[in-house]
């Protein structure tokens, strides 16, 4: 039986003699170092995507302001910028909804 969460090796001597697995999994020390070295964390990726959505929304707002003040003539470019910002925001909302759904499922797990 595998232990993906690293619960077997924890505690005083582990459960049922499983304390000998010390170097395997997140509780062993090596697992945490390898996880961080393999790439950016989920938080970093999420924050970067939120920043990109914010930038797209700011660009769309600026394009609309420029169009209304006469600094810009291309209506197609303004519409494209607003559609890109809208689509990015909708995708971010869907990601949030999926994360909330996963969290609710995890909360309902019986341990």
Residue, then its C-alpha position, 0 to 999 in steps of 0.5 A: x500500500x502506498x502513502x501519497x500523503x506521508x501519514x504512515x511515517x508520522x508520530x511516535x514510531x509510525x503506524x504498525x512499524x512503518x516508521x522505517x520509511x523515513x526518507x519516503x514521501x513529504x514527511x521524509x524531508x527529501x520530498x519537499x526539496x524535490x517538489x520545490x525544485x521541479x517548478x513554480x508553486x501553485x500559488x505562484x502560477x495562480x498569482x501570475x495568472x491573476x496579474x495577467x487578467x488584471x493587466x488585460x482588464x486595465x488595457x481594455x479600460x484604457x482602450x475604451x477611455x482612449x476611444x471615448x476621448x478621441x485618442x483612438x479610432x480603431x473600434x475593432x481593437x477596443x472590442x478585441x481588448x475588451x473581449x480578451x479581458x472578458x474571456x480571461x476574467x471568465x476563465x479565472x472565475x471558472x478556475x475559482x469555481x473548480x477550486x471551491x468545488x474541490x475544496x468542498x469535496x475535500x472537506x467532506x472526506x471522512x478520516 
